[in-house]
Amino acid sequence: MKRSTPLKLALAALALTVATTASAAPVCTTQPKAKWLTEAQMKAKIAKMGYRDIKVFQVSGSCYEIYAHTKDGKRAEVYFNPVTGAVVQNNVD
């Protein structure tokens, strides 16, 4: 079955969007995972920083990433250096 040109263009645009979205995470470290803080250690640091109601905690590229609320109740998407626990990128609504 032959695909029409508009469909090919739409599929190419979709592939580009997916590729761009997948690489949206910042580079947080180049250290191997053996040097990263454990998930429990990182969650403890995050709690001390005042983030609460963590909905998502995941590895995103070379970062730990969370979706949570700040101590002021604002929604936040935060990327952390998994070796030091430092905030690399903080997106607050």
PDB file of N, CA, C and O in Angstrom:
ATOM      1  N   MET A   1       0.838  -1.177   0.000  1.00  0.00           N
ATOM      2  CA  MET A   1       0.000   0.000   0.000  1.00  0.00           C
ATOM      3  C   MET A   1       0.882   1.239   0.000  1.00  0.00           C
ATOM      4  O   MET A   1       1.797   1.348   0.816  1.00  0.00           O
ATOM      5  N   LYS A   2       0.621   2.158  -0.894  1.00  0.00           N
ATOM      6  CA  LYS A   2       1.375   3.398  -0.981  1.00  0.00           C
ATOM      7  C   LYS A   2       0.789   4.431  -0.038  1.00  0.00           C
ATOM      8  O   LYS A   2      -0.429   4.588   0.040  1.00  0.00           O
ATOM      9  N   ARG A   3       1.669   5.150   0.691  1.00  0.00           N
ATOM     10  CA  ARG A   3       1.201   6.213   1.581  1.00  0.00           C
ATOM     11  C   ARG A   3       1.281   7.543   0.846  1.00  0.00           C
ATOM     12  O   ARG A   3       2.198   7.791   0.064  1.00  0.00           O
ATOM     13  N   SER A   4       0.322   8.369   1.113  1.00  0.00           N
ATOM     14  CA  SER A   4       0.333   9.679   0.469  1.00  0.00           C
ATOM     15  C   SER A   4       1.381  10.572   1.115  1.00  0.00           C
ATOM     16  O   SER A   4       1.791  10.331   2.250  1.00  0.00           O
ATOM     17  N   THR A   5       1.808  11.581   0.412  1.00  0.00           N
ATOM     18  CA  THR A   5       2.821  12.514   0.902  1.00  0.00           C
ATOM     19  C   THR A   5       2.381  13.223   2.184  1.00  0.00           C
ATOM     20  O   THR A   5       3.196  13.334   3.099  1.00  0.00           O
ATOM     21  N   PRO A   6       1.134  13.714   2.307  1.00  0.00           N
ATOM     22  CA  PRO A   6       0.733  14.368   3.571  1.00  0.00           C
ATOM     23  C   PRO A   6       0.848  13.435   4.777  1.00  0.00           C
ATOM     24  O   PRO A   6       1.232  13.869   5.863  1.00  0.00           O
ATOM     25  N   LEU A   7       0.520  12.169   4.592  1.00  0.00           N
ATOM     26  CA  LEU A   7       0.629  11.211   5.691  1.00  0.00           C
ATOM     27  C   LEU A   7       2.088  11.005   6.067  1.00  0.00           C
ATOM     28  O   LEU A   7       2.417  10.922   7.250  1.00  0.00           O
ATOM     29  N   LYS A   8       2.965  10.921   5.076  1.00  0.00           N
ATOM     30  CA  LYS A   8       4.395  10.776   5.344  1.00  0.00           C
ATOM     31  C   LYS A   8       4.920  11.981   6.116  1.00  0.00           C
ATOM     32  O   LYS A   8       5.713  11.836   7.046  1.00  0.00           O
ATOM     33  N   LEU A   9       4.471  13.175   5.722  1.00  0.00           N
ATOM     34  CA  LEU A   9       4.897  14.389   6.421  1.00  0.00           C
ATOM     35  C   LEU A   9       4.386  14.406   7.860  1.00  0.00           C
ATOM     36  O   LEU A   9       5.110  14.806   8.772  1.00  0.00           O
ATOM     37  N   ALA A  10       3.159  13.978   8.064  1.00  0.00           N
ATOM     38  CA  ALA A  10       2.588  13.939   9.413  1.00  0.00           C
ATOM     39  C   ALA A  10       3.346  12.947  10.288  1.00  0.00           C
ATOM     40  O   ALA A  10       3.622  13.231  11.454  1.00  0.00           O
ATOM     41  N   LEU A  11       3.683  11.789   9.733  1.00  0.00           N
ATOM     42  CA  LEU A  11       4.435  10.793  10.498  1.00  0.00           C
ATOM     43  C   LEU A  11       5.835  11.295  10.826  1.00  0.00           C
ATOM     44  O   LEU A  11       6.340  11.044  11.920  1.00  0.00           O
ATOM     45  N   ALA A  12       6.466  12.000   9.894  1.00  0.00           N
ATOM     46  CA  ALA A  12       7.800  12.555  10.140  1.00  0.00           C
ATOM     47  C   ALA A  12       7.729  13.625  11.235  1.00  0.00           C
ATOM     48  O   ALA A  12       8.605  13.683  12.098  1.00  0.00           O
ATOM     49  N   ALA A  13       6.706  14.461  11.207  1.00  0.00           N
ATOM     50  CA  ALA A  13       6.546  15.492  12.232  1.00  0.00           C
ATOM     51  C   ALA A  13       6.310  14.856  13.597  1.00  0.00           C
ATOM     52  O   ALA A  13       6.849  15.324  14.600  1.00  0.00           O
ATOM     53  N   LEU A  14       5.518  13.804  13.642  1.00  0.00           N
ATOM     54  CA  LEU A  14       5.263  13.096  14.894  1.00  0.00           C
ATOM     55  C   LEU A  14       6.548  12.480  15.434  1.00  0.00           C
ATOM     56  O   LEU A  14       6.812  12.565  16.634  1.00  0.00           O
ATOM     57  N   ALA A  15       7.338  11.875  14.588  1.00  0.00           N
ATOM     58  CA  ALA A  15       8.606  11.267  15.004  1.00  0.00           C
ATOM     59  C   ALA A  15       9.554  12.326  15.549  1.00  0.00           C
ATOM     60  O   ALA A  15      10.237  12.094  16.547  1.00  0.00           O
ATOM     61  N   LEU A  16       9.599  13.481  14.906  1.00  0.00           N
ATOM     62  CA  LEU A  16      10.456  14.572  15.376  1.00  0.00           C
ATOM     63  C   LEU A  16       9.987  15.083  16.730  1.00  0.00           C
ATOM     64  O   LEU A  16      10.809  15.364  17.603  1.00  0.00           O
ATOM     65  N   THR A  17       8.680  15.204  16.915  1.00  0.00           N
ATOM     66  CA  THR A  17       8.139  15.654  18.194  1.00  0.00           C
ATOM     67  C   THR A  17       8.487  14.677  19.303  1.00  0.00           C
ATOM     68  O   THR A  17       8.896  15.090  20.388  1.00  0.00           O
ATOM     69  N   VAL A  18       8.331  13.388  19.042  1.00  0.00           N
ATOM     70  CA  VAL A  18       8.651  12.371  20.044  1.00  0.00           C
ATOM     71  C   VAL A  18      10.134  12.410  20.373  1.00  0.00           C
ATOM     72  O   VAL A  18      10.497  12.325  21.546  1.00  0.00           O
ATOM     73  N   ALA A  19      10.988  12.534  19.392  1.00  0.00           N
ATOM     74  CA  ALA A  19      12.433  12.574  19.616  1.00  0.00           C
ATOM     75  C   ALA A  19      12.821  13.807  20.417  1.00  0.00           C
ATOM     76  O   ALA A  19      13.678  13.725  21.297  1.00  0.00           O
ATOM     77  N   THR A  20      12.210  14.937  20.129  1.00  0.00           N
ATOM     78  CA  THR A  20      12.512  16.175  20.852  1.00  0.00           C
ATOM     79  C   THR A  20      12.033  16.084  22.290  1.00  0.00           C
ATOM     80  O   THR A  20      12.747  16.495  23.205  1.00  0.00           O
ATOM     81  N   THR A  21      10.840  15.555  22.505  1.00  0.00           N
ATOM     82  CA  THR A  21      10.298  15.424  23.848  1.00  0.00           C
ATOM     83  C   THR A  21      11.132  14.456  24.674  1.00  0.00           C
ATOM     84  O   THR A  21      11.365  14.696  25.859  1.00  0.00           O
ATOM     85  N   ALA A  22      11.572  13.387  24.077  1.00  0.00           N
ATOM     86  CA  ALA A  22      12.341  12.381  24.811  1.00  0.00           C
ATOM     87  C   ALA A  22      13.689  12.924  25.270  1.00  0.00           C
ATOM     88  O   ALA A  22      14.247  12.442  26.256  1.00  0.00           O
ATOM     89  N   SER A  23      14.212  13.913  24.573  1.00  0.00           N
ATOM     90  CA  SER A  23      15.517  14.439  24.939  1.00  0.00           C
ATOM     91  C   SER A  23      15.424  15.767  25.682  1.00  0.00           C
ATOM     92  O   SER A  23      16.407  16.506  25.744  1.00  0.00           O
ATOM     93  N   ALA A  24      14.267  16.080  26.244  1.00  0.00           N
ATOM     94  CA  ALA A  24      14.055  17.365  26.891  1.00  0.00           C
ATOM     95  C   ALA A  24      14.732  17.475  28.260  1.00  0.00           C
ATOM     96  O   ALA A  24      14.935  18.587  28.747  1.00  0.00           O
ATOM     97  N   ALA A  25      15.078  16.378  28.879  1.00  0.00           N
ATOM     98  CA  ALA A  25      15.708  16.420  30.194  1.00  0.00           C
ATOM     99  C   ALA A  25      17.107  17.028  30.099  1.00  0.00           C
ATOM    100  O   ALA A  25      17.839  16.754  29.148  1.00  0.00           O
ATOM    101  N   PRO A  26      17.478  17.849  31.078  1.00  0.00           N
ATOM    102  CA  PRO A  26      18.821  18.417  31.061  1.00  0.00           C
ATOM    103  C   PRO A  26      19.875  17.347  31.379  1.00  0.00           C
ATOM    104  O   PRO A  26      19.542  16.259  31.848  1.00  0.00           O
ATOM    105  N   VAL A  27      21.117  17.663  31.123  1.00  0.00           N
ATOM    106  CA  VAL A  27      22.214  16.771  31.522  1.00  0.00           C
ATOM    107  C   VAL A  27      22.562  17.150  32.962  1.00  0.00           C
ATOM    108  O   VAL A  27      22.981  18.276  33.230  1.00  0.00           O
ATOM    109  N   CYS A  28      22.388  16.215  33.876  1.00  0.00           N
ATOM    110  CA  CYS A  28      22.609  16.490  35.300  1.00  0.00           C
ATOM    111  C   CYS A  28      23.964  16.006  35.793  1.00  0.00           C
ATOM    112  O   CYS A  28      24.548  16.601  36.699  1.00  0.00           O
ATOM    113  N   THR A  29      24.465  14.927  35.200  1.00  0.00           N
ATOM    114  CA  THR A  29      25.762  14.387  35.606  1.00  0.00           C
ATOM    115  C   THR A  29      26.310  13.500  34.506  1.00  0.00           C
ATOM    116  O   THR A  29      25.570  13.014  33.650  1.00  0.00           O
ATOM    117  N   THR A  30      27.599  13.300  34.542  1.00  0.00           N
ATOM    118  CA  THR A  30      28.230  12.323  33.653  1.00  0.00           C
ATOM    119  C   THR A  30      28.791  11.159  34.472  1.00  0.00           C
ATOM    120  O   THR A  30      29.428  10.258  33.926  1.00  0.00           O
ATOM    121  N   GLN A  31      28.551  11.182  35.773  1.00  0.00           N
ATOM    122  CA  GLN A  31      29.038  10.131  36.669  1.00  0.00           C
ATOM    123  C   GLN A  31      28.252   8.834  36.444  1.00  0.00           C
ATOM    124  O   GLN A  31      27.074   8.888  36.091  1.00  0.00           O
ATOM    125  N   PRO A  32      28.880   7.675  36.641  1.00  0.00           N
ATOM    126  CA  PRO A  32      28.160   6.404  36.501  1.00  0.00           C
ATOM    127  C   PRO A  32      27.130   6.229  37.618  1.00  0.00           C
ATOM    128  O   PRO A  32      27.261   6.809  38.695  1.00  0.00           O
ATOM    129  N   LYS A  33      26.117   5.431  37.346  1.00  0.00           N
ATOM    130  CA  LYS A  33      25.041   5.227  38.322  1.00  0.00           C
ATOM    131  C   LYS A  33      25.538   4.679  39.657  1.00  0.00           C
ATOM    132  O   LYS A  33      24.874   4.853  40.678  1.00  0.00           O
ATOM    133  N   ALA A  34      26.675   4.031  39.663  1.00  0.00           N
ATOM    134  CA  ALA A  34      27.242   3.505  40.910  1.00  0.00           C
ATOM    135  C   ALA A  34      27.566   4.638  41.891  1.00  0.00           C
ATOM    136  O   ALA A  34      27.637   4.405  43.098  1.00  0.00           O
ATOM    137  N   LYS A  35      27.761   5.851  41.389  1.00  0.00           N
ATOM    138  CA  LYS A  35      28.084   7.002  42.239  1.00  0.00           C
ATOM    139  C   LYS A  35      26.847   7.810  42.633  1.00  0.00           C
ATOM    140  O   LYS A  35      26.956   8.747  43.424  1.00  0.00           O
ATOM    141  N   TRP A  36      25.680   7.468  42.102  1.00  0.00           N
ATOM    142  CA  TRP A  36      24.457   8.205  42.389  1.00  0.00           C
ATOM    143  C   TRP A  36      23.980   7.937  43.812  1.00  0.00           C
ATOM    144  O   TRP A  36      24.236   6.871  44.372  1.00  0.00           O
ATOM    145  N   LEU A  37      23.294   8.900  44.383  1.00  0.00           N
ATOM    146  CA  LEU A  37      22.606   8.685  45.654  1.00  0.00           C
ATOM    147  C   LEU A  37      21.532   7.633  45.416  1.00  0.00           C
ATOM    148  O   LEU A  37      20.985   7.531  44.318  1.00  0.00           O
ATOM    149  N   THR A  38      21.234   6.856  46.446  1.00  0.00           N
ATOM    150  CA  THR A  38      20.146   5.884  46.297  1.00  0.00           C
ATOM    151  C   THR A  38      18.828   6.646  46.212  1.00  0.00           C
ATOM    152  O   THR A  38      18.753   7.827  46.553  1.00  0.00           O
ATOM    153  N   GLU A  39      17.813   5.963  45.760  1.00  0.00           N
ATOM    154  CA  GLU A  39      16.485   6.573  45.675  1.00  0.00           C
ATOM    155  C   GLU A  39      16.031   7.067  47.055  1.00  0.00           C
ATOM    156  O   GLU A  39      15.471   8.157  47.172  1.00  0.00           O
ATOM    157  N   ALA A  40      16.272   6.271  48.088  1.00  0.00           N
ATOM    158  CA  ALA A  40      15.877   6.656  49.451  1.00  0.00           C
ATOM    159  C   ALA A  40      16.646   7.895  49.923  1.00  0.00           C
ATOM    160  O   ALA A  40      16.061   8.792  50.530  1.00  0.00           O
ATOM    161  N   GLN A  41      17.951   7.947  49.648  1.00  0.00           N
ATOM    162  CA  GLN A  41      18.747   9.119  50.031  1.00  0.00           C
ATOM    163  C   GLN A  41      18.256  10.371  49.306  1.00  0.00           C
ATOM    164  O   GLN A  41      18.155  11.443  49.903  1.00  0.00           O
ATOM    165  N   MET A  42      17.954  10.227  48.019  1.00  0.00           N
ATOM    166  CA  MET A  42      17.494  11.373  47.242  1.00  0.00           C
ATOM    167  C   MET A  42      16.131  11.840  47.719  1.00  0.00           C
ATOM    168  O   MET A  42      15.893  13.043  47.825  1.00  0.00           O
ATOM    169  N   LYS A  43      15.239  10.917  48.006  1.00  0.00           N
ATOM    170  CA  LYS A  43      13.909  11.297  48.498  1.00  0.00           C
ATOM    171  C   LYS A  43      14.013  12.026  49.831  1.00  0.00           C
ATOM    172  O   LYS A  43      13.245  12.954  50.084  1.00  0.00           O
ATOM    173  N   ALA A  44      14.946  11.625  50.685  1.00  0.00           N
ATOM    174  CA  ALA A  44      15.147  12.313  51.962  1.00  0.00           C
ATOM    175  C   ALA A  44      15.636  13.743  51.729  1.00  0.00           C
ATOM    176  O   ALA A  44      15.168  14.666  52.396  1.00  0.00           O
ATOM    177  N   LYS A  45      16.571  13.944  50.793  1.00  0.00           N
ATOM    178  CA  LYS A  45      17.061  15.292  50.464  1.00  0.00           C
ATOM    179  C   LYS A  45      15.927  16.148  49.919  1.00  0.00           C
ATOM    180  O   LYS A  45      15.793  17.317  50.281  1.00  0.00           O
ATOM    181  N   ILE A  46      15.115  15.564  49.049  1.00  0.00           N
ATOM    182  CA  ILE A  46      13.999  16.290  48.439  1.00  0.00           C
ATOM    183  C   ILE A  46      13.023  16.749  49.524  1.00  0.00           C
ATOM    184  O   ILE A  46      12.543  17.882  49.490  1.00  0.00           O
ATOM    185  N   ALA A  47      12.732  15.881  50.474  1.00  0.00           N
ATOM    186  CA  ALA A  47      11.825  16.237  51.568  1.00  0.00           C
ATOM    187  C   ALA A  47      12.406  17.381  52.401  1.00  0.00           C
ATOM    188  O   ALA A  47      11.674  18.288  52.797  1.00  0.00           O
ATOM    189  N   LYS A  48      13.721  17.348  52.670  1.00  0.00           N
ATOM    190  CA  LYS A  48      14.358  18.424  53.432  1.00  0.00           C
ATOM    191  C   LYS A  48      14.297  19.760  52.695  1.00  0.00           C
ATOM    192  O   LYS A  48      14.284  20.819  53.322  1.00  0.00           O
ATOM    193  N   MET A  49      14.259  19.705  51.355  1.00  0.00           N
ATOM    194  CA  MET A  49      14.158  20.927  50.553  1.00  0.00           C
ATOM    195  C   MET A  49      12.747  21.512  50.583  1.00  0.00           C
ATOM    196  O   MET A  49      12.530  22.639  50.138  1.00  0.00           O
ATOM    197  N   GLY A  50      11.793  20.750  51.106  1.00  0.00           N
ATOM    198  CA  GLY A  50      10.424  21.256  51.231  1.00  0.00           C
ATOM    199  C   GLY A  50       9.453  20.782  50.177  1.00  0.00           C
ATOM    200  O   GLY A  50       8.299  21.211  50.179  1.00  0.00           O
ATOM    201  N   TYR A  51       9.877  19.908  49.270  1.00  0.00           N
ATOM    202  CA  TYR A  51       8.946  19.380  48.278  1.00  0.00           C
ATOM    203  C   TYR A  51       8.060  18.338  48.943  1.00  0.00           C
ATOM    204  O   TYR A  51       8.512  17.564  49.786  1.00  0.00           O
ATOM    205  N   ARG A  52       6.782  18.331  48.547  1.00  0.00           N
ATOM    206  CA  ARG A  52       5.835  17.391  49.151  1.00  0.00           C
ATOM    207  C   ARG A  52       4.874  16.863  48.090  1.00  0.00           C
ATOM    208  O   ARG A  52       4.868  17.331  46.951  1.00  0.00           O
ATOM    209  N   ASP A  53       4.081  15.903  48.474  1.00  0.00           N
ATOM    210  CA  ASP A  53       3.100  15.297  47.566  1.00  0.00           C
ATOM    211  C   ASP A  53       3.756  14.847  46.260  1.00  0.00           C
ATOM    212  O   ASP A  53       3.273  15.173  45.176  1.00  0.00           O
ATOM    213  N   ILE A  54       4.839  14.110  46.364  1.00  0.00           N
ATOM    214  CA  ILE A  54       5.553  13.659  45.165  1.00  0.00           C
ATOM    215  C   ILE A  54       4.666  12.670  44.411  1.00  0.00           C
ATOM    216  O   ILE A  54       4.331  11.600  44.919  1.00  0.00           O
ATOM    217  N   LYS A  55       4.295  13.050  43.189  1.00  0.00           N
ATOM    218  CA  LYS A  55       3.454  12.205  42.337  1.00  0.00           C
ATOM    219  C   LYS A  55       4.305  11.273  41.497  1.00  0.00           C
ATOM    220  O   LYS A  55       3.934  10.124  41.259  1.00  0.00           O
ATOM    221  N   VAL A  56       5.455  11.776  41.046  1.00  0.00           N
ATOM    222  CA  VAL A  56       6.361  10.997  40.200  1.00  0.00           C
ATOM    223  C   VAL A  56       7.783  11.187  40.710  1.00  0.00           C
ATOM    224  O   VAL A  56       8.204  12.311  40.984  1.00  0.00           O
ATOM    225  N   PHE A  57       8.510  10.108  40.834  1.00  0.00           N
ATOM    226  CA  PHE A  57       9.945  10.129  41.110  1.00  0.00           C
ATOM    227  C   PHE A  57      10.545   9.145  40.128  1.00  0.00           C
ATOM    228  O   PHE A  57      10.242   7.953  40.172  1.00  0.00           O
ATOM    229  N   GLN A  58      11.398   9.641  39.237  1.00  0.00           N
ATOM    230  CA  GLN A  58      11.925   8.762  38.200  1.00  0.00           C
ATOM    231  C   GLN A  58      13.315   9.201  37.760  1.00  0.00           C
ATOM    232  O   GLN A  58      13.752  10.321  38.024  1.00  0.00           O
ATOM    233  N   VAL A  59      13.990   8.285  37.083  1.00  0.00           N
ATOM    234  CA  VAL A  59      15.250   8.608  36.427  1.00  0.00           C
ATOM    235  C   VAL A  59      14.878   9.124  35.044  1.00  0.00           C
ATOM    236  O   VAL A  59      14.140   8.476  34.301  1.00  0.00           O
ATOM    237  N   SER A  60      15.400  10.300  34.710  1.00  0.00           N
ATOM    238  CA  SER A  60      15.142  10.903  33.406  1.00  0.00           C
ATOM    239  C   SER A  60      16.491  11.291  32.812  1.00  0.00           C
ATOM    240  O   SER A  60      17.072  12.310  33.186  1.00  0.00           O
ATOM    241  N   GLY A  61      16.979  10.484  31.894  1.00  0.00           N
ATOM    242  CA  GLY A  61      18.314  10.716  31.342  1.00  0.00           C
ATOM    243  C   GLY A  61      19.349  10.523  32.425  1.00  0.00           C
ATOM    244  O   GLY A  61      19.468   9.439  32.996  1.00  0.00           O
ATOM    245  N   SER A  62      20.104  11.584  32.712  1.00  0.00           N
ATOM    246  CA  SER A  62      21.133  11.526  33.759  1.00  0.00           C
ATOM    247  C   SER A  62      20.689  12.261  35.014  1.00  0.00           C
ATOM    248  O   SER A  62      21.519  12.764  35.772  1.00  0.00           O
ATOM    249  N   CYS A  63      19.375  12.325  35.233  1.00  0.00           N
ATOM    250  CA  CYS A  63      18.816  13.086  36.359  1.00  0.00           C
ATOM    251  C   CYS A  63      17.835  12.237  37.161  1.00  0.00           C
ATOM    252  O   CYS A  63      17.314  11.231  36.678  1.00  0.00           O
ATOM    253  N   TYR A  64      17.600  12.667  38.392  1.00  0.00           N
ATOM    254  CA  TYR A  64      16.406  12.265  39.104  1.00  0.00           C
ATOM    255  C   TYR A  64      15.398  13.364  38.817  1.00  0.00           C
ATOM    256  O   TYR A  64      15.735  14.546  38.882  1.00  0.00           O
ATOM    257  N   GLU A  65      14.167  12.988  38.501  1.00  0.00           N
ATOM    258  CA  GLU A  65      13.125  13.953  38.180  1.00  0.00           C
ATOM    259  C   GLU A  65      11.919  13.694  39.068  1.00  0.00           C
ATOM    260  O   GLU A  65      11.553  12.544  39.310  1.00  0.00           O
ATOM    261  N   ILE A  66      11.299  14.770  39.555  1.00  0.00           N
ATOM    262  CA  ILE A  66      10.071  14.625  40.333  1.00  0.00           C
ATOM    263  C   ILE A  66       8.993  15.555  39.790  1.00  0.00           C
ATOM    264  O   ILE A  66       9.274  16.579  39.168  1.00  0.00           O
ATOM    265  N   TYR A  67       7.762  15.163  40.046  1.00  0.00           N
ATOM    266  CA  TYR A  67       6.598  16.030  39.909  1.00  0.00           C
ATOM    267  C   TYR A  67       6.029  16.090  41.319  1.00  0.00           C
ATOM    268  O   TYR A  67       5.652  15.063  41.882  1.00  0.00           O
ATOM    269  N   ALA A  68       5.965  17.283  41.888  1.00  0.00           N
ATOM    270  CA  ALA A  68       5.553  17.426  43.283  1.00  0.00           C
ATOM    271  C   ALA A  68       5.005  18.831  43.507  1.00  0.00           C
ATOM    272  O   ALA A  68       4.764  19.578  42.558  1.00  0.00           O
ATOM    273  N   HIS A  69       4.815  19.176  44.768  1.00  0.00           N
ATOM    274  CA  HIS A  69       4.415  20.527  45.157  1.00  0.00           C
ATOM    275  C   HIS A  69       5.529  21.148  45.994  1.00  0.00           C
ATOM    276  O   HIS A  69       6.210  20.467  46.760  1.00  0.00           O
ATOM    277  N   THR A  70       5.694  22.464  45.827  1.00  0.00           N
ATOM    278  CA  THR A  70       6.657  23.192  46.648  1.00  0.00           C
ATOM    279  C   THR A  70       6.057  23.389  48.031  1.00  0.00           C
ATOM    280  O   THR A  70       4.891  23.067  48.260  1.00  0.00           O
ATOM    281  N   LYS A  71       6.856  23.919  48.956  1.00  0.00           N
ATOM    282  CA  LYS A  71       6.315  24.191  50.298  1.00  0.00           C
ATOM    283  C   LYS A  71       5.224  25.252  50.252  1.00  0.00           C
ATOM    284  O   LYS A  71       4.430  25.363  51.186  1.00  0.00           O
ATOM    285  N   ASP A  72       5.174  26.048  49.155  1.00  0.00           N
ATOM    286  CA  ASP A  72       4.124  27.048  48.963  1.00  0.00           C
ATOM    287  C   ASP A  72       2.891  26.479  48.277  1.00  0.00           C
ATOM    288  O   ASP A  72       1.925  27.205  48.041  1.00  0.00           O
ATOM    289  N   GLY A  73       2.911  25.209  47.957  1.00  0.00           N
ATOM    290  CA  GLY A  73       1.774  24.551  47.328  1.00  0.00           C
ATOM    291  C   GLY A  73       1.731  24.653  45.815  1.00  0.00           C
ATOM    292  O   GLY A  73       0.737  24.252  45.208  1.00  0.00           O
ATOM    293  N   LYS A  74       2.770  25.174  45.187  1.00  0.00           N
ATOM    294  CA  LYS A  74       2.808  25.283  43.732  1.00  0.00           C
ATOM    295  C   LYS A  74       3.296  23.978  43.113  1.00  0.00           C
ATOM    296  O   LYS A  74       4.145  23.285  43.672  1.00  0.00           O
ATOM    297  N   ARG A  75       2.739  23.658  41.944  1.00  0.00           N
ATOM    298  CA  ARG A  75       3.177  22.453  41.238  1.00  0.00           C
ATOM    299  C   ARG A  75       4.576  22.667  40.677  1.00  0.00           C
ATOM    300  O   ARG A  75       4.901  23.751  40.192  1.00  0.00           O
ATOM    301  N   ALA A  76       5.403  21.621  40.749  1.00  0.00           N
ATOM    302  CA  ALA A  76       6.782  21.742  40.285  1.00  0.00           C
ATOM    303  C   ALA A  76       7.230  20.469  39.582  1.00  0.00           C
ATOM    304  O   ALA A  76       6.878  19.355  39.968  1.00  0.00           O
ATOM    305  N   GLU A  77       8.017  20.678  38.541  1.00  0.00           N
ATOM    306  CA  GLU A  77       8.742  19.605  37.873  1.00  0.00           C
ATOM    307  C   GLU A  77      10.211  19.953  38.095  1.00  0.00           C
ATOM    308  O   GLU A  77      10.679  21.000  37.649  1.00  0.00           O
ATOM    309  N   VAL A  78      10.937  19.073  38.787  1.00  0.00           N
ATOM    310  CA  VAL A  78      12.299  19.406  39.198  1.00  0.00           C
ATOM    311  C   VAL A  78      13.248  18.293  38.788  1.00  0.00           C
ATOM    312  O   VAL A  78      12.963  17.107  38.960  1.00  0.00           O
ATOM    313  N   TYR A  79      14.402  18.713  38.233  1.00  0.00           N
ATOM    314  CA  TYR A  79      15.472  17.787  37.870  1.00  0.00           C
ATOM    315  C   TYR A  79      16.624  17.985  38.849  1.00  0.00           C
ATOM    316  O   TYR A  79      17.029  19.114  39.128  1.00  0.00           O
ATOM    317  N   PHE A  80      17.142  16.882  39.365  1.00  0.00           N
ATOM    318  CA  PHE A  80      18.218  16.925  40.354  1.00  0.00           C
ATOM    319  C   PHE A  80      19.463  16.208  39.841  1.00  0.00           C
ATOM    320  O   PHE A  80      19.372  15.227  39.103  1.00  0.00           O
ATOM    321  N   ASN A  81      20.630  16.716  40.246  1.00  0.00           N
ATOM    322  CA  ASN A  81      21.876  16.001  40.027  1.00  0.00           C
ATOM    323  C   ASN A  81      21.829  14.790  40.955  1.00  0.00           C
ATOM    324  O   ASN A  81      21.734  14.967  42.170  1.00  0.00           O
ATOM    325  N   PRO A  82      21.891  13.576  40.431  1.00  0.00           N
ATOM    326  CA  PRO A  82      21.751  12.392  41.272  1.00  0.00           C
ATOM    327  C   PRO A  82      22.972  12.074  42.126  1.00  0.00           C
ATOM    328  O   PRO A  82      22.903  11.204  42.994  1.00  0.00           O
ATOM    329  N   VAL A  83      24.081  12.758  41.896  1.00  0.00           N
ATOM    330  CA  VAL A  83      25.293  12.538  42.685  1.00  0.00           C
ATOM    331  C   VAL A  83      25.314  13.474  43.891  1.00  0.00           C
ATOM    332  O   VAL A  83      25.638  13.053  45.001  1.00  0.00           O
ATOM    333  N   THR A  84      24.968  14.746  43.672  1.00  0.00           N
ATOM    334  CA  THR A  84      25.026  15.749  44.749  1.00  0.00           C
ATOM    335  C   THR A  84      23.670  16.068  45.350  1.00  0.00           C
ATOM    336  O   THR A  84      23.592  16.551  46.480  1.00  0.00           O
ATOM    337  N   GLY A  85      22.602  15.806  44.611  1.00  0.00           N
ATOM    338  CA  GLY A  85      21.267  16.169  45.066  1.00  0.00           C
ATOM    339  C   GLY A  85      20.898  17.606  44.762  1.00  0.00           C
ATOM    340  O   GLY A  85      19.822  18.055  45.156  1.00  0.00           O
ATOM    341  N   ALA A  86      21.756  18.341  44.073  1.00  0.00           N
ATOM    342  CA  ALA A  86      21.486  19.733  43.756  1.00  0.00           C
ATOM    343  C   ALA A  86      20.407  19.853  42.671  1.00  0.00           C
ATOM    344  O   ALA A  86      20.298  19.001  41.789  1.00  0.00           O
ATOM    345  N   VAL A  87      19.613  20.927  42.755  1.00  0.00           N
ATOM    346  CA  VAL A  87      18.614  21.203  41.733  1.00  0.00           C
ATOM    347  C   VAL A  87      19.343  21.689  40.475  1.00  0.00           C
ATOM    348  O   VAL A  87      20.170  22.600  40.527  1.00  0.00           O
ATOM    349  N   VAL A  88      19.016  21.061  39.355  1.00  0.00           N
ATOM    350  CA  VAL A  88      19.594  21.440  38.067  1.00  0.00           C
ATOM    351  C   VAL A  88      18.611  22.310  37.287  1.00  0.00           C
ATOM    352  O   VAL A  88      18.997  23.303  36.669  1.00  0.00           O
ATOM    353  N   GLN A  89      17.340  21.924  37.324  1.00  0.00           N
ATOM    354  CA  GLN A  89      16.298  22.688  36.641  1.00  0.00           C
ATOM    355  C   GLN A  89      15.028  22.588  37.453  1.00  0.00           C
ATOM    356  O   GLN A  89      14.654  21.504  37.902  1.00  0.00           O
ATOM    357  N   ASN A  90      14.357  23.728  37.646  1.00  0.00           N
ATOM    358  CA  ASN A  90      13.158  23.795  38.464  1.00  0.00           C
ATOM    359  C   ASN A  90      12.080  24.521  37.679  1.00  0.00           C
ATOM    360  O   ASN A  90      12.199  25.717  37.413  1.00  0.00           O
ATOM    361  N   ASN A  91      11.033  23.805  37.311  1.00  0.00           N
ATOM    362  CA  ASN A  91       9.903  24.396  36.577  1.00  0.00           C
ATOM    363  C   ASN A  91       8.714  24.449  37.526  1.00  0.00           C
ATOM    364  O   ASN A  91       8.133  23.414  37.855  1.00  0.00           O
ATOM    365  N   VAL A  92       8.350  25.646  37.965  1.00  0.00           N
ATOM    366  CA  VAL A  92       7.251  25.820  38.926  1.00  0.00           C
ATOM    367  C   VAL A  92       6.111  26.538  38.245  1.00  0.00           C
ATOM    368  O   VAL A  92       6.323  27.533  37.553  1.00  0.00           O
ATOM    369  N   ASP A  93       4.877  26.031  38.438  1.00  0.00           N
ATOM    370  CA  ASP A  93       3.672  26.690  37.898  1.00  0.00           C
ATOM    371  C   ASP A  93       3.273  27.862  38.764  1.00  0.00           C
ATOM    372  O   ASP A  93       2.286  28.538  38.471  1.00  0.00           O
TER     373      ASP A  93
END
